[in-house]
Amino acid sequence: MGVGALALAACNAKNAYVPPPPPKVAVAQPVERPTTLYFELTGNTTAYNSVDLVARVQGYLDSIHYQDGATVKKGDLLFGIEQDQYQAQLDQANASLATAQAQQTYNQAEYNRQATLGRQDFATQATIQQWKSNVEQSGAAILNAKASIELANINLAYTQVRAPFDGVVSHHLVDIGALVGFGGPTKLATIVQTDPMYVYFNLSEPQVLAIKASNARAGIPFRTTDLSSIPVEIGLQGEDGYPHTGHMDYASPQVDQSTGTLLVRAVFENKDQSLLPGLFVRVRTPIRKLDKALLTANEAIGASQEGSYVLVVGKDNVVERKAVTPGERDGQLRIVNSGLDPGDWVVTEGLQRAFPGAKVDPQRTTLASAAPAAPGPVDADPAAAK
């Protein structure tokens, strides 16, 4: 009996229930630091200048002076149109000027002679008046000949199509020997200036009103010019973050009623030609700067029918639920406007193992993105379109 009792006791001790240890979760305290609030938008790149090169005079294209896609300087010769007839028109205008000047010399001399004879009563006043009229007509003929020379020079200059600014020229659209300028201008190519580069984007009506309210709090008037102090950052598809930094350049003076948006333009340096016209870009521009903001991991904020919340580890390592009011994102973190204290230990990892009232084993860490992002210089209270 004694041996059986001992065996039974040993068996009962071995099968006794032992509760599992509390689950491990990562916790971190919120970060308190100055934070800049941004609008995150989408936009498109547009060339700083883009002009169609056209033939403005009629003739046969006799030369092309660039390679398709070449970078050219302002004033570089790109296309040549036959000049024979325009040079002849200039020579003819110069000859007409010489004829008119010779005629004026003769008329002036004859008028002076007739005027002298008239004072001696050897010439009538009608004759004197006629030669005076001849002098005036020859003077007008000189002016007309000079105008013809100027026009001939303009037309002759049009036979050389030059770059109006520094840029890249597209492939030529007309071959040598083709008749151009017949019946109107003929497009020869397109020249595009890509340094600097424009980026156009739109602000929604609520965003515009938010800017106006932000400016009003700072005592700054809402304006659509002199925007160079407002930084703008962009990122291309496949790029991390917003590596390209520029500044605001223009904002439309009115909201488009059909779309409810305000058109805004920024300008960026593009010396390395990393930006091309027509690209889709992500745009970020500051709206306001907070001197002190409380941030926690974006993944730590949950949502339910009652609103947003975070899980915090309180007394005796018991999980508690706190209702919070989240704000804008700042990288991997999110601003918490209310409901969270700087000393709270927020559950950032292992959320599926934590629920209100449960006991956990908290592993204290620091937030991975505790250091603020490095935006460009920002005014005390910048806005995206003051």
HELIX and SHEET records of a PDB file:
HELIX    1   1 GLY A    2  LYS A   14  1                                  13    
HELIX    2   2 ASP A   84  ARG A  119  1                                  36    
HELIX    3   3 GLN A  125  TYR A  158  1                                  34    
HELIX    4   4 GLU A  205  ALA A  218  1                                  14    
HELIX    5   5 ASN A  298  ALA A  300  5                                   3    
HELIX    6   6 LYS A  315  ASN A  317  5                                   3    
HELIX    7   7 LEU A  351  ARG A  353  5                                   3    
SHEET    1   A 3 VAL A 346  GLU A 349  0                                        
SHEET    2   A 3 LYS A  24  ALA A  28 -1                                        
SHEET    3   A 3 ASP A 361  THR A 365  1                                        
SHEET    1   B 8 THR A  71  VAL A  72  0                                        
SHEET    2   B 8 GLY A 167  VAL A 169 -1                                        
SHEET    3   B 8 THR A 186  SER A 204 -1                                        
SHEET    4   B 8 VAL A  31  ALA A  55 -1                                        
SHEET    5   B 8 PHE A 280  ALA A 297 -1                                        
SHEET    6   B 8 PRO A 231  LEU A 236 -1                                        
SHEET    7   B 8 HIS A 244  ALA A 251 -1                                        
SHEET    8   B 8 THR A 261  PHE A 268 -1                                        
SHEET    1   C 7 THR A  71  VAL A  72  0                                        
SHEET    2   C 7 GLY A 167  VAL A 169 -1                                        
SHEET    3   C 7 THR A 186  SER A 204 -1                                        
SHEET    4   C 7 VAL A  31  ALA A  55 -1                                        
SHEET    5   C 7 PHE A 280  ALA A 297 -1                                        
SHEET    6   C 7 LEU A 333  SER A 338 -1                                        
SHEET    7   C 7 THR A 325  ASP A 330 -1                                        
SHEET    1   D 4 GLN A 160  ARG A 162  0                                        
SHEET    2   D 4 LEU A  77  ILE A  81 -1                                        
SHEET    3   D 4 GLY A  59  ILE A  64 -1                                        
SHEET    4   D 4 LEU A 179  VAL A 180 -1                                        
SHEET    1   E 3 GLY A 302  SER A 304  0                                        
SHEET    2   E 3 GLY A 307  VAL A 313 -1                                        
SHEET    3   E 3 VAL A 319  ALA A 323 -1                                        
END                                                                             
